[in-house]
Amino acid sequence: MYTRSQVQPLLALVAEIASMSAADGCADGYTVTSGDAVDAAAAVAKKLEGASFGLVIGQHDHRHGSSHYAFGVPAGAQFGEAEFQAFLGDQFEPDREEFANVIAFPEKEIQVLAAPEAQPEPVDFEPLEVLIEAAKQHGEDSEPDHEVGDLQDFLRAMWELLTPEQRLAYAGLPAVRDTYRNATGDI
């Protein structure tokens, strides 16, 4: 895992090589390009191969809970609470009793696994839709001043029954995203 700042110079050199290449007079898919550009790209790639980094986890505690961020930090680079707060920018509001903590893991403690990506189990949303319809009906049958609170309580209880994978899959549904955008005005 490399940071964008580590990989960007190599990508720029590869783009330069591609822009300077020519296939005129070459056969079988060969091209001619600048040897200096290829050497420079090889040097950057070799440097990346030997680069080490550390994993830094930033935890932002706020009134809605906690948010976690993972950073790959090149060896020797400083990334502490001040840098994490700067990364958060306007999201970090210490006057609202928010906290920013940073935990750094040295390179030797990071295990990089090369396993194939696991495919999530398909999620059946029919039970969720049934619960939502039941919550709507319960809200309609309740006293007007209680329907919103009853509906919120019911939806919170339903949300707690979901696994994290189901929560992510449900939140990613187009209908859910559209409803959220309409409710928040992000159209």
Secondary structure as a PSIPRED ss2 file (coil, helix, strand):
# PSIPRED VFORMAT (PSIPRED V4.0)

   1 M C   1.000  0.000  0.000
   2 Y C   1.000  0.000  0.000
   3 T C   1.000  0.000  0.000
   4 R H   0.000  1.000  0.000
   5 S H   0.000  1.000  0.000
   6 Q H   0.000  1.000  0.000
   7 V H   0.000  1.000  0.000
   8 Q H   0.000  1.000  0.000
   9 P H   0.000  1.000  0.000
  10 L H   0.000  1.000  0.000
  11 L H   0.000  1.000  0.000
  12 A H   0.000  1.000  0.000
  13 L H   0.000  1.000  0.000
  14 V H   0.000  1.000  0.000
  15 A H   0.000  1.000  0.000
  16 E H   0.000  1.000  0.000
  17 I H   0.000  1.000  0.000
  18 A H   0.000  1.000  0.000
  19 S H   0.000  1.000  0.000
  20 M H   0.000  1.000  0.000
  21 S C   1.000  0.000  0.000
  22 A E   0.000  0.000  1.000
  23 A C   1.000  0.000  0.000
  24 D C   1.000  0.000  0.000
  25 G C   1.000  0.000  0.000
  26 C C   1.000  0.000  0.000
  27 A C   1.000  0.000  0.000
  28 D C   1.000  0.000  0.000
  29 G C   1.000  0.000  0.000
  30 Y C   1.000  0.000  0.000
  31 T C   1.000  0.000  0.000
  32 V E   0.000  0.000  1.000
  33 T C   1.000  0.000  0.000
  34 S C   1.000  0.000  0.000
  35 G H   0.000  1.000  0.000
  36 D H   0.000  1.000  0.000
  37 A H   0.000  1.000  0.000
  38 V H   0.000  1.000  0.000
  39 D H   0.000  1.000  0.000
  40 A H   0.000  1.000  0.000
  41 A H   0.000  1.000  0.000
  42 A H   0.000  1.000  0.000
  43 A H   0.000  1.000  0.000
  44 V H   0.000  1.000  0.000
  45 A H   0.000  1.000  0.000
  46 K H   0.000  1.000  0.000
  47 K H   0.000  1.000  0.000
  48 L H   0.000  1.000  0.000
  49 E H   0.000  1.000  0.000
  50 G H   0.000  1.000  0.000
  51 A C   1.000  0.000  0.000
  52 S C   1.000  0.000  0.000
  53 F E   0.000  0.000  1.000
  54 G E   0.000  0.000  1.000
  55 L E   0.000  0.000  1.000
  56 V E   0.000  0.000  1.000
  57 I E   0.000  0.000  1.000
  58 G E   0.000  0.000  1.000
  59 Q E   0.000  0.000  1.000
  60 H E   0.000  0.000  1.000
  61 D E   0.000  0.000  1.000
  62 H E   0.000  0.000  1.000
  63 R C   1.000  0.000  0.000
  64 H C   1.000  0.000  0.000
  65 G E   0.000  0.000  1.000
  66 S E   0.000  0.000  1.000
  67 S E   0.000  0.000  1.000
  68 H E   0.000  0.000  1.000
  69 Y E   0.000  0.000  1.000
  70 A E   0.000  0.000  1.000
  71 F E   0.000  0.000  1.000
  72 G E   0.000  0.000  1.000
  73 V E   0.000  0.000  1.000
  74 P E   0.000  0.000  1.000
  75 A C   1.000  0.000  0.000
  76 G C   1.000  0.000  0.000
  77 A C   1.000  0.000  0.000
  78 Q C   1.000  0.000  0.000
  79 F C   1.000  0.000  0.000
  80 G C   1.000  0.000  0.000
  81 E H   0.000  1.000  0.000
  82 A H   0.000  1.000  0.000
  83 E H   0.000  1.000  0.000
  84 F H   0.000  1.000  0.000
  85 Q H   0.000  1.000  0.000
  86 A H   0.000  1.000  0.000
  87 F H   0.000  1.000  0.000
  88 L H   0.000  1.000  0.000
  89 G H   0.000  1.000  0.000
  90 D H   0.000  1.000  0.000
  91 Q H   0.000  1.000  0.000
  92 F C   1.000  0.000  0.000
  93 E C   1.000  0.000  0.000
  94 P H   0.000  1.000  0.000
  95 D H   0.000  1.000  0.000
  96 R H   0.000  1.000  0.000
  97 E C   1.000  0.000  0.000
  98 E C   1.000  0.000  0.000
  99 F E   0.000  0.000  1.000
 100 A E   0.000  0.000  1.000
 101 N E   0.000  0.000  1.000
 102 V E   0.000  0.000  1.000
 103 I E   0.000  0.000  1.000
 104 A E   0.000  0.000  1.000
 105 F E   0.000  0.000  1.000
 106 P C   1.000  0.000  0.000
 107 E H   0.000  1.000  0.000
 108 K H   0.000  1.000  0.000
 109 E H   0.000  1.000  0.000
 110 I C   1.000  0.000  0.000
 111 Q C   1.000  0.000  0.000
 112 V C   1.000  0.000  0.000
 113 L C   1.000  0.000  0.000
 114 A C   1.000  0.000  0.000
 115 A C   1.000  0.000  0.000
 116 P C   1.000  0.000  0.000
 117 E C   1.000  0.000  0.000
 118 A C   1.000  0.000  0.000
 119 Q C   1.000  0.000  0.000
 120 P C   1.000  0.000  0.000
 121 E C   1.000  0.000  0.000
 122 P C   1.000  0.000  0.000
 123 V C   1.000  0.000  0.000
 124 D C   1.000  0.000  0.000
 125 F C   1.000  0.000  0.000
 126 E H   0.000  1.000  0.000
 127 P H   0.000  1.000  0.000
 128 L H   0.000  1.000  0.000
 129 E H   0.000  1.000  0.000
 130 V H   0.000  1.000  0.000
 131 L H   0.000  1.000  0.000
 132 I H   0.000  1.000  0.000
 133 E H   0.000  1.000  0.000
 134 A H   0.000  1.000  0.000
 135 A H   0.000  1.000  0.000
 136 K H   0.000  1.000  0.000
 137 Q H   0.000  1.000  0.000
 138 H H   0.000  1.000  0.000
 139 G H   0.000  1.000  0.000
 140 E H   0.000  1.000  0.000
 141 D H   0.000  1.000  0.000
 142 S C   1.000  0.000  0.000
 143 E C   1.000  0.000  0.000
 144 P C   1.000  0.000  0.000
 145 D C   1.000  0.000  0.000
 146 H C   1.000  0.000  0.000
 147 E H   0.000  1.000  0.000
 148 V H   0.000  1.000  0.000
 149 G H   0.000  1.000  0.000
 150 D H   0.000  1.000  0.000
 151 L H   0.000  1.000  0.000
 152 Q H   0.000  1.000  0.000
 153 D H   0.000  1.000  0.000
 154 F H   0.000  1.000  0.000
 155 L H   0.000  1.000  0.000
 156 R H   0.000  1.000  0.000
 157 A H   0.000  1.000  0.000
 158 M H   0.000  1.000  0.000
 159 W H   0.000  1.000  0.000
 160 E H   0.000  1.000  0.000
 161 L H   0.000  1.000  0.000
 162 L C   1.000  0.000  0.000
 163 T C   1.000  0.000  0.000
 164 P H   0.000  1.000  0.000
 165 E H   0.000  1.000  0.000
 166 Q H   0.000  1.000  0.000
 167 R H   0.000  1.000  0.000
 168 L H   0.000  1.000  0.000
 169 A H   0.000  1.000  0.000
 170 Y H   0.000  1.000  0.000
 171 A H   0.000  1.000  0.000
 172 G C   1.000  0.000  0.000
 173 L C   1.000  0.000  0.000
 174 P H   0.000  1.000  0.000
 175 A H   0.000  1.000  0.000
 176 V H   0.000  1.000  0.000
 177 R H   0.000  1.000  0.000
 178 D H   0.000  1.000  0.000
 179 T H   0.000  1.000  0.000
 180 Y H   0.000  1.000  0.000
 181 R H   0.000  1.000  0.000
 182 N H   0.000  1.000  0.000
 183 A H   0.000  1.000  0.000
 184 T H   0.000  1.000  0.000
 185 G C   1.000  0.000  0.000
 186 D C   1.000  0.000  0.000
 187 I C   1.000  0.000  0.000
